[in-house]
Amino acid sequence: MLFVLTLSLLILAVVVAVLAIPFEVIFKIHRYKELQSDVAVRWLFGVVKFSIPSSPHKQKQIDIPRESTTVKKATGKRGSARAIKNLLWNARFRYRLLRFVKDVFKTIHIASFYLRVRLGLDDPADTGRLWAFFGPLSVFLSSHSNSTVSLEPDFEKEIVYVDSSGAIRIVPLQVIFTILAFLFSPITISALWSMSKLNKR
């Protein structure tokens, strides 16, 4: 029993030590009609290096979809979109999400960071409400000396445009703790539970 406990503690210590080693990420991401990304990762102070090449997403062609299947997918998509909107319109969750993003950025050392986002929903009113969240976030992200951030609403059409690049250093252990604190927050659990109930309707 003592041996198993000692071995478990030793394995835990090794895992914690590995997660405490920072890794560097150099990335370029572009998303308009398809996602293109180029990511290079260096870990263990440059000893381990690997890259994640760009892999554009191609839509599959479907000749004659069944009407019932199409209607079912469209209904499911609308239900998911409605649930996500309700989640973001939740003031308490929106504030918790904003604090989570700030906490994540505090754990990241930014050598350089560029981000341009243009976002518009099908309903201009929804776009305006969404920007009640992204407005303060834009100010926070732009406050870093090595960051250039531009978040723009589009009230005329539905669009998701993202252009980003940068070089950052991350300590996985810090990020994991921040994510767990967010996921197990009572506000997050309550909001996700409400969203899951809406998806079942």
LINJODA-V656582 format. One record per residue. N is the residue number from 0. OMEGA is omega in whole degrees, -180 to 180 (999 if undefined). Layout:
N/OMEGA
N/OMEGA
This chain:
0/179
1/180
2/180
3/179
4/179
5/179
6/179
7/179
8/179
9/178
10/178
11/180
12/179
13/179
14/179
15/180
16/179
17/-179
18/179
19/179
20/-178
21/171
22/-178
23/179
24/174
25/-170
26/170
27/-178
28/177
29/-180
30/170
31/175
32/175
33/-178
34/175
35/-178
36/176
37/-173
38/175
39/-176
40/174
41/-177
42/179
43/177
44/175
45/-180
46/180
47/179
48/173
49/-178
50/176
51/-175
52/179
53/180
54/-178
55/179
56/179
57/-180
58/179
59/178
60/177
61/-173
62/-176
63/180
64/177
65/-176
66/-178
67/179
68/-180
69/179
70/-180
71/180
72/-180
73/179
74/179
75/180
76/179
77/179
78/179
79/179
80/179
81/-180
82/179
83/178
84/179
85/179
86/-179
87/179
88/176
89/-173
90/-178
91/178
92/180
93/178
94/179
95/179
96/178
97/178
98/178
99/179
100/178
101/180
102/178
103/-179
104/177
105/180
106/-176
107/172
108/-175
109/173
110/174
111/-179
112/176
113/-180
114/172
115/-179
116/172
117/-172
118/176
119/178
120/-178
121/178
122/-180
123/179
124/177
125/177
126/179
127/179
128/178
129/-179
130/172
131/176
132/-175
133/179
134/177
135/179
136/178
137/179
138/-179
139/-178
140/-179
141/-176
142/179
143/-174
144/-178
145/-176
146/171
147/-173
148/177
149/177
150/-173
151/174
152/175
153/-176
154/-176
155/-177
156/177
157/-174
158/171
159/180
160/-179
161/174
162/-174
163/175
164/179
165/176
166/-176
167/176
168/-173
169/170
170/-174
171/-177
172/179
173/-180
174/180
175/179
176/-180
177/180
178/180
179/178
180/179
181/-176
182/-177
183/174
184/179
185/180
186/-180
187/-180
188/180
189/-179
190/180
191/178
192/178
193/180
194/179
195/178
196/178
197/180
198/-178
199/-178
200/999
